[in-house]
Amino acid sequence: MKKSPNHNELLETAEEFRQTAVFNDESMRSLHWEARWWAVMLELIYTGNGDLAWKFCDWFWPVSDQQSISKTYLSDKKKFLTEFKKQLKMSPYWPD
């Protein structure tokens, strides 16, 4: 297992992701961003920092004070994590 990633660097990356992921029009969200999110989370998992991967997702996922927007963000987060976990389960290393 590699050493734990720098906590402050992860928070900075999460903030960058959060700021760039919020769009007025959902159709503007690029798969490029989701690929970047996956890459960081996978790196954390592969280096034995799985718990931190889930926290990282919480840190970068957009939030809103407006209830209607907040519900949409939570729904999108659930979809994102469902797909992410679905892909993880396809790995022969998943049981480890």
C-alpha positions in Angstrom: 0.0 0.0 0.0 1.3 3.4 -0.9 1.4 6.2 1.7 -1.8 8.1 2.2 -2.4 11.0 -0.2 -2.0 14.6 1.0 -5.3 15.5 2.6 -5.0 19.2 1.7 -4.2 18.4 -1.9 -7.2 16.2 -2.1 -9.4 19.0 -0.7 -8.0 21.4 -3.2 -8.7 18.9 -6.1 -12.2 18.4 -4.7 -12.9 22.1 -4.6 -11.6 22.5 -8.2 -13.9 19.6 -9.3 -16.9 21.1 -7.4 -16.4 24.6 -9.0 -16.1 23.2 -12.5 -18.9 20.6 -12.2 -21.7 23.0 -11.6 -23.4 24.0 -14.8 -26.6 25.9 -15.5 -27.5 23.4 -18.2 -26.9 19.8 -17.3 -26.4 18.9 -21.0 -23.1 21.0 -20.7 -21.6 18.5 -18.2 -18.9 16.7 -20.0 -18.0 13.0 -19.6 -14.4 14.4 -19.3 -15.2 15.6 -15.8 -16.7 12.3 -14.7 -13.6 10.5 -16.1 -11.4 12.7 -14.0 -13.5 12.0 -10.9 -13.3 8.3 -11.5 -9.6 8.5 -12.0 -8.9 10.1 -8.6 -11.3 7.8 -6.8 -9.8 4.7 -8.5 -6.3 5.8 -7.6 -7.3 6.1 -4.0 -8.9 2.7 -4.0 -6.0 1.0 -5.8 -3.6 2.5 -3.3 -5.5 1.1 -0.3 -7.3 4.3 0.5 -10.9 3.2 -0.3 -12.5 5.0 2.6 -10.9 8.2 1.4 -12.3 7.7 -2.1 -15.9 7.8 -0.8 -15.1 10.9 1.3 -13.5 12.5 -1.7 -16.7 12.0 -3.6 -18.6 13.7 -0.8 -16.2 16.6 -0.9 -16.3 17.3 -4.7 -20.0 16.6 -5.3 -21.9 19.9 -5.8 -24.3 21.0 -3.1 -27.0 23.7 -3.1 -29.2 25.5 -0.6 -32.1 25.3 -3.0 -34.1 22.1 -2.2 -35.0 21.3 -5.9 -31.4 21.6 -7.1 -30.1 19.7 -4.0 -32.4 16.8 -4.8 -31.2 16.7 -8.4 -27.5 16.8 -7.2 -28.2 13.9 -4.8 -29.9 11.9 -7.5 -27.0 12.5 -9.9 -24.6 11.5 -7.2 -26.5 8.3 -6.5 -26.4 7.5 -10.3 -22.7 8.3 -10.5 -21.8 6.0 -7.5 -24.1 3.2 -8.8 -22.2 3.2 -12.1 -18.8 3.5 -10.4 -19.5 0.5 -8.1 -20.9 -1.5 -11.0 -17.6 -1.0 -12.9 -15.6 -1.9 -9.7 -17.5 -5.1 -9.3 -16.5 -6.2 -12.8 -12.9 -6.3 -11.7 -11.4 -9.7 -10.8 -9.9 -8.0 -7.8 -13.2 -6.7 -6.4 -13.5 -9.3 -3.6 -10.1 -8.3 -2.3 
